[in-house]
Amino acid sequence: MTRLPWIKLYFDDLDVDCGSLSLRARGAWVWIIGYLHHHGGEQTLPLDGWARVVRASIGETIIVIGEIIDARVCDSSVTRDALSQKSDAQITLKCRRIYREYKQRETHALRQRRYRQRRECDAVCDATVTKEISDAKKLRERESQRETIKSAPKRRGTLSHFCPEDFTLSDQDLRWARQTRPDVDIPFETQKFRDYEFSKPRSDWGKVWRNWIRNATARAISNRPQAQTQYTQYQPGYQPEDS
């Protein structure tokens, strides 16, 4: 976890904790809390390591750390007597406030990280569920379309060049023909339609018959013999009279 670029220094607490310390022990404690700030409030070093931290000799370090331990300014893994007897011992010092605040920030950062992970997981789960719902909806729509197609009556028959013999006209078709083409002889055109051989095979004979009725007049005009041009045959040597 990234440490803060500054340290909280509570002067009231510092005055209470260090009130019984000598001036050099107070200065050493300021160096120690600055060092512990970079290591989460707790650190284990040999005696010469702590001497480098407080910028003092080993003898002076034993004296100032002993004062700090006796005043219970911090938690320590050794006592003052053990410190004097074992100069090569590993000494652990912990600033309770710095350690507590470090753990609080660490817990808060862990909680935020888990919250982000849960949000990302929820977003992925929501997207997956939405996609599954959409896919299920599309599948139901396709199945519904298939059922509709299966249940719909088949209007088209087999392909043929001739109108089938069982082809019949409904009353609705006859009304449509009379309203759409009142100038057409419907029975006559229908009989022609039945006898006609189409070049391309057809299947929807109701649609073909309606197109036949629509084009009945145009077909009659196109099949009507063209009138011969009227002209006068003149006898050889004939000369028109002057008018």
C-alpha positions as a printed Julia matrix, in Angstrom:
243×3 Matrix{Float64}:
   0.0     0.0      0.0
   1.32    3.46    -0.92
   2.19    5.5      2.15
   1.05    9.07     2.65
   3.62   11.77     1.71
   3.15   13.38     5.14
   2.68   12.3      8.73
   0.11   13.33    11.32
   1.88   14.71    14.38
  -0.42   15.11    17.37
   1.41   17.57    19.64
  -0.86   17.03    22.65
  -0.28   13.28    22.53
   3.41   13.85    21.85
   3.64   16.07    24.93
   1.85   13.49    27.09
   3.86   10.52    25.78
   7.24   12.22    25.83
   6.77   14.37    28.95
   9.1    12.18    31.04
  11.76   11.75    28.33
  15.02   13.58    28.08
  15.64   16.02    25.27
  17.79   13.57    23.28
  15.17   10.78    23.74
  12.48   13.11    22.38
  14.6    13.91    19.33
  15.32   10.21    18.81
  11.6     9.42    19.03
  10.83   11.97    16.28
  13.36   10.2     14.02
  11.86    6.83    14.95
   8.25    7.78    14.18
   9.41    9.26    10.85
  11.06    5.93    10.03
   8.05    3.89    11.19
   5.78    6.04     9.02
   7.51    4.54     5.98
   7.08    0.96     7.27
   3.48    0.78     8.42
   4.09    1.79    12.04
   6.15   -1.28    12.98
   9.7    -2.34    12.19
  12.32   -4.84    13.44
  16.0    -3.93    13.27
  19.21   -4.82    15.1
  20.65   -2.29    17.48
  23.09   -0.84    14.95
  20.16   -0.41    12.54
  18.27    1.69    15.07
  21.48    3.63    15.73
  21.52    4.64    12.06
  17.84    5.64    12.31
  18.37    7.99    15.27
  21.75    9.21    13.95
  23.58    8.25    17.16
  26.13    5.79    18.45
  25.14    2.35    19.72
  25.68    3.4     23.34
  23.48    6.5     22.97
  20.9     4.42    21.1
  20.67    1.93    23.97
  20.06    4.8     26.39
  17.36    6.65    24.34
  15.51    3.47    23.28
  15.63    2.3     26.89
  13.99    5.54    27.97
  11.33    5.2     25.28
  10.6     1.6     26.31
  10.42    2.47    30.02
   8.03    5.37    29.36
   5.85    3.03    27.23
   5.86    5.55    24.4
   5.75    2.6     21.97
   5.4    -1.15    22.04
   8.66   -3.11    22.03
   9.69   -6.72    21.73
  12.42   -6.34    24.4
  12.82   -4.69    27.78
  15.43   -2.15    28.77
  17.4    -4.74    30.72
  17.42   -7.19    27.8
  18.49   -4.35    25.52
  21.51   -3.69    27.69
  22.48   -7.35    27.96
  22.0    -8.36    24.29
  23.45   -5.77    21.97
  22.97   -8.06    18.95
  19.26   -8.72    19.57
  16.57   -7.91    17.01
  14.47   -5.06    18.39
  10.88   -4.45    17.24
   9.37   -1.02    17.83
   5.74   -0.18    17.04
   4.07    3.19    17.16
   0.53    2.37    18.14
  -1.14    5.35    16.44
   0.76    5.04    13.15
   0.18    1.27    13.1
  -3.55    1.68    13.79
  -4.01    4.35    11.1
  -2.01    2.27     8.62
  -4.24   -0.76     9.24
  -7.33    1.39     8.89
  -6.17    2.71     5.5
  -5.24   -0.81     4.46
  -8.66   -2.14     5.47
 -10.4     0.75     3.71
  -8.37    0.17     0.53
  -9.19   -3.55     0.66
 -12.88   -2.75     1.12
 -12.82   -0.39    -1.87
 -11.01   -2.96    -4.0
 -13.55   -5.63    -3.13
 -16.38   -3.19    -3.84
 -14.96   -2.4     -7.29
 -14.49   -6.09    -8.01
 -18.08   -6.77    -6.92
 -19.34   -3.92    -9.12
 -17.38   -5.25   -12.09
 -18.65   -8.76   -11.41
 -22.23   -7.47   -11.12
 -21.84   -5.58   -14.4
 -20.56   -8.71   -16.14
 -23.34  -10.81   -14.59
 -25.98   -8.24   -15.58
 -24.66   -8.18   -19.15
 -24.69  -11.99   -19.25
 -28.21  -12.21   -17.84
 -29.43   -9.51   -20.24
 -27.9   -11.37   -23.18
 -29.45  -14.65   -22.04
 -32.86  -12.98   -21.68
 -32.5   -11.39   -25.12
 -31.46  -14.71   -26.67
 -34.38  -16.49   -24.99
 -36.77  -13.8    -26.24
 -35.45  -14.12   -29.79
 -35.76  -17.9    -29.57
 -39.38  -17.61   -28.43
 -40.12  -15.19   -31.28
 -38.6   -17.57   -33.84
 -40.57  -20.49   -32.42
 -43.73  -18.39   -32.51
 -43.04  -17.49   -36.14
 -42.52  -21.15   -37.0
 -45.8   -22.09   -35.31
 -47.57  -19.28   -37.16
 -46.16  -20.44   -40.47
 -47.11  -24.05   -39.74
 -50.65  -23.14   -38.72
 -51.2   -20.75   -41.66
 -53.18  -22.23   -44.57
 -51.15  -23.06   -47.64
 -52.3   -20.85   -50.48
 -49.86  -22.05   -53.08
 -50.22  -25.37   -54.83
 -48.0   -27.31   -57.2
 -46.5   -25.55   -60.19
 -48.36  -26.0    -63.47
 -48.68  -24.42   -66.93
 -52.49  -24.84   -66.9
 -55.08  -23.7    -64.45
 -56.11  -26.7    -62.28
 -59.52  -28.19   -62.91
 -60.6   -27.74   -59.28
 -59.9   -24.0    -59.39
 -63.01  -22.12   -58.2
 -63.87  -18.5    -57.65
 -65.31  -17.26   -54.4
 -68.08  -14.7    -54.11
 -65.5   -12.2    -52.89
 -63.41  -12.74   -56.06
 -66.46  -12.2    -58.26
 -67.44   -9.02   -56.4
 -63.9    -7.74   -56.74
 -63.88   -8.44   -60.48
 -67.25   -6.68   -61.07
 -66.15   -3.64   -59.05
 -62.66   -3.45   -60.53
 -63.49   -4.26   -64.2
 -67.19   -3.74   -64.84
 -66.42   -3.53   -68.59
 -65.1    -7.12   -68.73
 -67.13  -10.25   -69.36
 -66.06  -12.19   -66.29
 -67.32  -15.69   -67.27
 -65.86  -15.35   -70.76
 -62.46  -14.19   -69.47
 -62.47  -16.91   -66.84
 -63.07  -19.55   -69.47
 -60.2   -18.14   -71.53
 -58.07  -18.2    -68.4
 -58.83  -21.89   -67.83
 -57.9   -22.82   -71.4
 -54.73  -20.73   -71.57
 -51.32  -22.39   -71.42
 -48.81  -20.25   -69.56
 -45.18  -20.22   -70.63
 -43.99  -20.26   -67.04
 -45.45  -22.62   -64.42
 -47.61  -20.95   -61.78
 -48.89  -21.96   -58.37
 -50.97  -19.1    -56.89
 -53.89  -19.28   -59.34
 -56.0   -16.78   -57.46
 -53.35  -14.09   -57.98
 -52.86  -15.15   -61.62
 -56.61  -14.9    -62.26
 -56.78  -11.38   -60.75
 -53.9   -10.25   -62.94
 -55.71  -11.8    -65.92
 -58.85   -9.79   -65.17
 -56.84   -6.59   -64.71
 -55.19   -7.03   -68.11
 -58.24   -8.4    -69.93
 -58.97   -5.27   -71.97
 -55.34   -4.65   -72.8
 -55.01   -8.25   -73.99
 -58.1    -7.96   -76.14
 -56.77   -4.82   -77.78
 -53.34   -6.28   -78.38
 -54.82   -9.46   -79.94
 -57.38   -7.61   -82.08
 -56.57   -7.67   -85.86
 -55.4    -4.3    -87.09
 -57.69   -2.49   -89.48
 -56.55   -2.47   -93.13
 -55.56    0.84   -94.62
 -58.21    2.22   -97.0
 -56.87    3.14  -100.4
 -58.24    3.6   -103.94
 -57.11    1.47  -106.86
 -56.72    3.58  -109.93
 -57.04    2.24  -113.47
 -54.03    2.46  -115.73
 -53.93    5.82  -117.56
 -56.27    7.48  -115.06
 -55.68   11.1   -114.44
 -57.43   12.98  -111.69
 -59.78   15.73  -112.73
 -58.9    19.26  -112.01
 -60.93   20.6   -109.14
